[in-house]
């Protein structure tokens, strides 16, 4: 079928859409569970480790099909993930996740597209960094600000005291940055298999 001006088979489009849906839905459940290993329950949730995969899926889709198709994948993934997340998580978390996902992923696409002619690693890393920053700020503020169970003060080793959800957001972002760096490994490995979008055949490999 022809989508956003490009010929894309339904089967090929289904793969990133389903991947997006699975990542967001899984993360909406995982974010409700703190990491209790090594005393990290006041610093991290398991969602910090699952959600960054969405940026890898988005960047690979953008590289292969271009920004217009990548946006369509985000829209489809957003709609399906919100519906599924309402069933798996609370409505507030589902709404916060959907909003943050949509805005963060669209920013990732925009940044990636601006940098796609630069060195192969710069576009996915910059897109994930800025997309993750916006996504994290939106999600935690919309999902947990004012929630008594997530807003009690926590004092960290630096002496800084903040509401729990603010601390979780900060450490969540740090993990996402680390995952963005690690994601360059599979991204680089798949570059040769996924030919770049036809509008940018001169992209550095």
Secondary structure, DSSP 8 states (H G I E B T S, - for coil): -EETTEE--HHHHHHHHHHHHHHHHHHHHHTTSB--GGG-TTT-BTHHHHTTHHHHHHHHHHHHH-HHHHHHHHHHHHHHHHHHHHHHS-HHHHHHHHHHHHHHHHHHHHHHHHHTTS-HHHHHHHHHHHHHHHHHHHHHHHHHTT-GGG-SEEE-TTS-EEEHHHHHHHHHHHHHHHHHHHHHHHHHHHHTTS---GGGTT---
